[in-house]
């Protein structure tokens, strides 16, 4: 916890001091690793990752605090793997070299897979293998794309280089852009995930230890969206623009598919897992709307969804720790554990995008930007696909409110307490203190998001404009 709090303190200082429009500023570390091949240990904070560094640094100590009394938290191997997972995740977000990015991208699999395999549920072996194979298969082409970019850098500049700043300046022809875009998107859509690359998600989220599930849904799933923003859009801009409406339609399909599955689900943990699948669809829709407001919304949704879904999974994990398998039939929680009920309801209201929460700010900007861009494309006779996708995506908010409020009604209210509810312990002070920062983020982004949004203004302007693209 001390190590995680030091990282959080450093991330907060960097976030508050970071100024957009000045590059990486003082937050840049570039050391030679294999200079003959253009591979450096290059880490920096920029507009792409400033939200996600804060998110990762915040979630790890919060989740550890929520599971402070769990049996896993006293085991050395468990804590070592969690610390390695945090380091690998931060390395992925901070990497400014394509090879270094790929190394950390793959390194995340090792601690995450081992945490599921060693500390997961009854089907942990199957969950770990499925998670590992899906994400590994999706990354094979990513490595091929990284190598192809290095070769192209050698051809155009006369020397090997995998620095992202150099790769962004390459002039890639259409065919190479198609390959790079397809390879990166496949790896990212598996990681996010989006339909039809989501088959690993329900099993992994359900079988993983509660803390790992919260971290996977809150932080690791953002790696996919970050990869799209950091690699796919700037490296293959022409193909990304041409494929934008199609990918946006795929995102809406994933959004609705996850919502329908959540509507049919009765297990609390699986319901939240499918809601996570649905909400990641909003992020991809925002990124491929190529509108400044939608890009802002997508970046805010990464942060908002990260804290909200991690809070929900952490609370369900605490219920599971207290009641065992009986937590699946809990009702009338508001009577037996009022602090528990208040925390759960606040995260639920964020998930359903209630005004004055971060969920509303993010989803409103995404839908507004997607609709404006779709309408502009339709008026320019570029096709109605994006407009239709934006209109259909609005129904996702209605479906989301339906399944999340039904979930809240089932677990918080009822004629009589469910199994073991009458003897459940309410939230302890350390658990309240761990959840409070997540709720503060939700409130700040919902009430006064402008100061936070200014940190990523350069990125939002780069990939979108008030007049569309």
C-alpha positions in Angstrom: 0.0 0.0 0.0 2.9 2.4 0.8 4.4 1.8 -2.7 1.0 2.3 -4.4 0.4 5.5 -2.4 3.8 6.9 -3.5 2.9 6.2 -7.1 -0.5 7.8 -6.6 1.1 10.9 -5.1 3.5 11.2 -8.0 0.7 10.7 -10.5 -1.4 13.4 -8.9 1.5 15.9 -8.9 2.2 15.1 -12.6 -1.5 15.4 -13.5 -1.9 18.8 -11.7 1.3 20.2 -13.2 0.8 18.9 -16.7 0.1 21.6 -19.3 -1.3 20.8 -22.7 0.4 22.1 -25.8 3.9 21.9 -24.5 4.7 18.3 -25.5 5.8 16.1 -22.6 7.5 19.0 -20.8 9.6 17.9 -17.8 7.8 14.5 -17.6 10.1 12.8 -20.1 12.7 10.0 -19.5 14.6 8.8 -22.6 17.4 6.3 -22.1 19.2 4.3 -24.8 18.4 0.5 -24.7 19.3 -0.8 -28.2 20.3 2.4 -30.0 21.5 0.7 -33.2 17.9 -0.5 -33.7 16.3 2.7 -32.5 14.8 1.1 -29.4 14.9 3.3 -26.3 13.5 3.2 -22.8 11.4 6.3 -23.5 8.6 7.1 -21.0 6.7 10.4 -21.0 3.4 11.9 -19.9 1.3 13.5 -22.7 -2.3 14.3 -23.6 -2.9 10.7 -24.7 -2.1 9.1 -21.3 -2.4 11.8 -18.6 -5.9 10.5 -17.7 -4.9 6.9 -17.7 -1.8 7.3 -15.6 -4.0 8.9 -12.9 -6.7 6.2 -13.3 -4.2 3.3 -12.9 -2.4 5.0 -10.0 -5.8 5.7 -8.2 -7.4 2.3 -8.7 -4.6 0.0 -7.4 -4.5 1.4 -3.8 -8.3 1.9 -3.8 -8.9 -1.8 -4.7 -6.2 -3.0 -2.3 -7.9 -1.0 0.5 -11.3 -2.5 -0.3 -9.8 -6.0 -0.1 -7.6 -5.3 2.9 -9.1 -8.1 5.0 -9.3 -10.7 2.2 -7.1 -13.9 2.5 -5.2 -13.0 -0.7 -4.0 -9.7 0.6 -1.7 -11.2 3.2 0.1 -13.4 0.7 3.4 -12.3 -0.6 3.0 -13.7 -4.1 -0.4 -12.1 -4.6 1.0 -8.6 -3.7 4.1 -9.1 -5.8 2.0 -9.9 -8.8 -0.3 -7.0 -8.2 2.7 -4.6 -8.0 4.1 -6.1 -11.2 0.7 -5.6 -12.9 0.6 -1.9 -11.9 4.2 -1.4 -13.2 3.4 -3.1 -16.5 0.2 -1.2 -16.9 1.9 2.2 -16.3 4.7 1.2 -18.6 2.2 0.6 -21.4 0.6 3.9 -20.9 3.8 5.9 -20.6 5.8 4.2 -23.4 6.9 6.5 -26.3 8.7 3.8 -28.2 6.7 1.2 -30.2 8.9 -1.8 -29.2 8.8 -0.7 -25.6 5.0 -0.3 -25.8 4.7 -3.9 -27.2 6.9 -5.3 -24.4 4.8 -3.8 -21.7 1.6 -4.6 -23.6 2.5 -8.3 -23.4 4.0 -8.1 -19.9 0.6 -7.2 -18.5 -0.6 -10.7 -19.5 1.8 -12.5 -17.1 0.7 -11.1 -13.7 -2.9 -10.9 -14.8 -3.0 -14.5 -16.0 -1.1 -15.8 -12.9 -3.5 -13.9 -10.6 -6.5 -15.6 -12.2 -4.7 -19.0 -12.4 -3.5 -19.1 -8.8 -6.2 -17.2 -6.9 -9.3 -17.5 -9.1 -12.5 -19.6 -8.7 -13.3 -23.1 -9.6 -12.8 -22.6 -13.3 -9.7 -20.5 -12.9 -7.6 -22.7 -15.2 -10.0 -22.3 -18.1 -10.4 -18.6 -17.5 -6.7 -18.0 -17.3 -5.9 -20.0 -20.5 -8.8 -18.3 -22.4 -7.7 -14.8 -21.3 -4.1 -15.5 -22.2 -4.7 -17.1 -25.6 -7.2 -14.5 -26.8 -5.0 -11.5 -25.9 -1.8 -13.3 -27.1 -3.5 -14.1 -30.5 -4.6 -10.6 -30.9 -1.1 -9.3 -30.3 0.7 -11.4 -32.9 -0.2 -9.0 -35.7 0.6 -6.0 -33.5 4.2 -7.2 -33.4 4.2 -7.6 -37.2 2.9 -4.0 -37.5 5.6 -2.7 -35.2 8.3 -4.4 -37.2 6.8 -3.2 -40.5 6.9 0.4 -39.2 10.5 0.0 -38.1 11.4 -1.2 -41.6 9.6 1.7 -43.2 11.4 4.1 -40.9 14.7 2.6 -42.1 13.6 3.0 -45.7 12.5 6.6 -45.3 15.0 8.0 -42.8 18.0 5.8 -43.4 18.2 4.4 -39.8 16.2 2.1 -37.6 13.7 3.9 -35.3 10.7 2.8 -33.3 10.2 6.1 -31.6 6.5 7.0 -31.9 7.4 10.7 -32.7 9.4 9.4 -35.7 6.7 6.9 -36.8 4.1 9.6 -36.7 6.0 11.5 -39.3 6.3 8.6 -41.8 4.4 8.8 -45.1 2.7 5.4 -45.3 1.0 4.3 -48.5 -2.5 3.0 -48.5 -1.7 -0.7 -48.4 0.7 -0.4 -45.5 -1.8 1.8 -43.6 -4.5 -0.9 -44.1 -2.2 -3.5 -42.6 -1.1 -1.4 -39.7 -4.6 -0.3 -38.9 -6.1 -3.8 -39.1 -3.2 -5.3 -37.0 -3.5 -2.6 -34.3 -7.3 -2.7 -34.2 -7.4 -6.5 -33.8 -5.1 -6.3 -30.8 -7.0 -3.4 -29.3 -10.5 -4.8 -29.9 -9.6 -8.0 -28.1 -8.2 -6.0 -25.2 -11.1 -3.6 -24.8 -13.0 -5.8 -25.6 -15.6 -5.4 -28.4 -18.0 -7.9 -30.0 -17.1 -10.4 -31.5 -13.7 -10.5 -29.7 -15.2 -10.6 -26.2 -15.6 -14.3 -25.5 -12.8 -14.3 -22.8 -14.4 -11.5 -20.8 -17.4 -13.2 -18.9 -15.3 -16.1 -17.7 -12.2 -14.1 -16.8 -14.2 -11.5 -14.9 -16.3 -14.1 -13.1 -13.4 -16.4 -12.1 -10.8 -13.8 -11.2 -10.4 -12.7 -7.6 -12.6 -9.7 -6.8 -9.7 -7.2 -6.7 -8.3 -8.5 -10.0 -11.7 -8.3 -11.6 -12.0 -4.7 -10.5 -8.6 -3.9 -11.9 -9.2 -5.7 -15.2 -12.5 -3.9 -15.8 -11.4 -0.5 -14.5 -7.8 -0.2 -15.9 -6.7 -3.1 -18.1 -9.7 -2.7 -20.5 -8.6 0.8 -21.2 -5.4 -0.5 -22.8 -7.5 -1.3 -25.9 -9.0 2.1 -26.3 -5.6 3.7 -25.5 -3.9 1.6 -28.3 -6.5 2.8 -30.8 -5.9 6.5 -29.8 -2.1 6.3 -29.5 -1.3 4.0 -32.5 -4.2 3.3 -34.9 -5.5 6.8 -35.5 -2.2 8.7 -35.9 -0.3 6.0 -37.8 -3.1 5.2 -40.3 -5.1 8.4 -40.5 -6.5 7.8 -44.0 -7.7 4.3 -43.4 -9.0 5.3 -40.0 -11.1 8.0 -41.5 -12.4 5.7 -44.2 -13.2 2.9 -41.8 -14.7 5.3 -39.1 -18.4 4.7 -39.8 -18.0 1.0 -40.0 -16.0 0.8 -36.7 -18.5 3.1 -35.1 -21.3 0.8 -36.2 -19.4 -2.2 -34.7 -19.0 -0.3 -31.5 -22.8 0.4 -31.3 -23.4 -3.3 -32.0 -21.1 -4.2 -29.1 -22.8 -1.6 -26.9 -26.3 -3.0 -27.6 -25.1 -6.7 -27.4 -23.6 -6.1 -24.0 -26.7 -4.3 -22.8 -29.0 -7.1 -23.9 -26.9 -9.7 -22.2 -26.9 -7.7 -19.0 -30.7 -7.5 -19.2 -30.9 -11.2 -19.3 -28.3 -11.8 -16.6 -29.3 -12.6 -13.0 -25.8 -13.0 -11.5 -24.7 -9.7 -10.2 -21.0 -10.1 -11.2 -21.8 -11.2 -14.7 -24.3 -8.3 -15.1 -21.6 -5.8 -14.3 -19.2 -7.5 -16.6 -21.6 -7.3 -19.5 -22.3 -3.6 -18.6 -18.6 -3.0 -18.9 -18.6 -4.6 -22.4 -21.5 -2.2 -23.3 -19.8 0.9 -22.0 -16.6 0.3 -23.8 -18.6 0.6 -27.0 -19.2 4.2 -26.1 -15.5 4.9 -26.0 -14.8 3.4 -29.4 -17.9 5.2 -30.9 -16.5 8.5 -29.6 -13.0 7.9 -31.0 -14.3 7.1 -34.5 -16.7 10.0 -34.6 -13.7 12.3 -35.3 -15.4 15.2 -33.5 -13.8 17.2 -30.9 -16.7 16.8 -28.4 -16.8 13.1 -29.0 -13.0 12.7 -28.5 -13.3 14.6 -25.2 -16.2 12.3 -24.3 -14.3 9.1 -25.1 -11.4 10.2 -23.0 -13.7 11.1 -20.1 -15.5 7.8 -20.5 -12.3 5.9 -20.0 -11.7 7.7 -16.7 -15.4 7.7 -15.6 -16.1 4.1 -16.5 -12.8 3.0 -14.9 -13.6 4.4 -11.5 -17.3 3.4 -11.6 -16.9 -0.2 -12.7 -14.0 -0.8 -10.4 -16.1 0.6 -7.5 -19.0 -1.8 -8.4 -16.7 -4.8 -8.7 -14.9 -3.9 -5.4 -18.3 -3.6 -3.6 -19.4 -7.0 -5.0 -16.1 -8.5 -3.9 -16.6 -7.2 -0.4 -20.1 -8.8 -0.4 -18.6 -12.0 -1.6 -15.9 -11.9 1.1 -18.5 -11.4 3.8 -21.2 -13.9 2.6 -19.4 -16.3 0.2 -21.6 -17.6 -2.7 -24.7 -16.4 -0.9 -23.9 -12.9 -2.0 -25.7 -13.7 -5.3 -29.1 -13.9 -3.5 -28.7 -10.8 -1.3 -31.6 -8.4 -1.1 -32.7 -5.6 1.2 -29.1 -4.5 1.6 -30.2 -0.9 2.3 -31.7 -2.0 5.6 -28.9 -4.2 6.8 -25.9 -2.2 5.6 -26.8 1.4 4.7 -23.3 2.7 4.0 -22.8 -0.2 1.6 -26.1 0.6 -0.1 -25.2 4.3 -0.5 -21.9 3.5 -2.1 -23.3 0.9 -4.4 -26.1 3.3 -5.5 -23.7 6.1 -6.3 -21.7 3.9 -8.6 -24.9 2.6 -10.2 -26.1 6.2 -10.8 -22.8 7.0 -12.5 -23.2 4.0 -14.7 -26.7 5.0 -15.9 -25.3 8.5 -16.7 -27.3 10.5 -14.2 -26.7 14.3 -14.6 -24.0 15.7 -12.3 -22.1 12.5 -12.5 -19.1 11.8 -14.7 -21.1 9.2 -16.7 -23.5 11.8 -17.9 -20.7 14.2 -19.0 -18.9 11.5 -20.9 -21.8 9.9 -22.7 -23.5 13.2 -23.5 -20.3 14.4 -25.2 -19.9 11.1 -27.1 -23.5 11.0 -28.4 -23.6 14.7 -29.2 -20.3 14.5 -31.1 -21.3 11.3 -33.0 -24.7 12.7 -33.9 -23.2 16.1 -35.1 -20.6 14.3 -37.2 -23.1 11.8 -38.5 -25.5 14.6 -39.5 -22.7 16.5 -41.2 -21.6 13.3 -43.1 -25.2 12.7 -44.3 -25.6 16.2 -45.5 -22.3 15.9 -47.4 -23.7 12.8 -49.0 -21.0 10.6 -47.4 -23.6 8.1 -46.2 -26.0 7.8 -43.2 -24.1 5.0 -41.4 -22.6 7.1 -38.6 -25.8 9.0 -38.1 -27.8 5.8 -37.8 -25.2 4.4 -35.4 -25.4 7.5 -33.2 -29.2 7.4 -33.1 -29.2 3.7 -32.2 -26.5 4.3 -29.5 -29.0 6.5 -27.6 -31.1 3.4 -26.9 -28.1 2.0 -25.0 -28.6 4.6 -22.3 -32.2 3.4 -21.9 -31.1 -0.2 -21.7 -28.3 0.6 -19.3 -30.7 2.4 -17.0 -33.1 -0.6 -17.2 -30.6 -3.3 -16.2 -28.6 -1.3 -13.7 -31.7 0.0 -11.8 -33.1 -3.5 -11.8 -29.9 -4.7 -10.4 -30.0 -1.9 -7.7 -33.6 -2.8 -6.8 -32.8 -6.5 -6.5 -29.8 -6.1 -4.3 -30.8 -3.0 -2.2 -34.5 -3.5 -1.6 -36.9 -6.3 -1.1 -39.6 -7.5 1.3 -37.1 -9.4 3.4 -33.3 -9.8 3.7 -31.7 -12.3 1.5 -29.2 -15.0 2.5 -27.0 -13.7 5.3 -28.0 -10.1 4.9 -29.2 -9.8 8.4 -25.6 -10.5 9.7 -23.6 -8.6 7.1 -21.0 -6.1 8.4 -21.4 -2.6 6.9 -18.5 -0.8 5.2 -15.5 -0.4 7.5 -13.5 2.9 7.7 -10.7 1.7 5.5 -13.2 0.6 2.9 -15.0 3.9 3.0 -11.6 5.7 2.7 -10.7 3.6 -0.3 -13.9 4.2 -2.2 -14.1 7.9 -1.4 -11.5 9.1 -4.0 -13.4 7.2 -6.7 -16.6 9.0 -5.8 -14.7 12.4 -5.7 -13.5 11.8 -9.3 -17.1 11.0 -10.3 -18.4 14.2 -8.7 -15.7 16.5 -10.1 -16.1 15.2 -13.7 -19.8 15.5 -13.4 -20.0 19.0 -11.9 -16.9 20.8 -13.1 -15.2 18.9 -15.9 -13.7 21.9 -17.8 -10.4 22.0 -15.8 -9.8 18.3 -16.4 -10.8 18.4 -20.0 -8.2 21.2 -20.7 -5.5 18.6 -20.0 -6.3 16.7 -23.3 -7.4 19.6 -25.4 -4.5 19.2 -27.8 -5.4 15.5 -28.5 -9.1 16.3 -28.9 -8.3 19.0 -31.4 -5.8 16.8 -33.3 -8.3 14.0 -34.0 -11.5 16.0 -34.3 -12.7 19.5 -34.9 -15.9 21.5 -34.2 -16.7 21.2 -38.0 -16.0 17.5 -38.4 -13.4 15.7 -40.4 
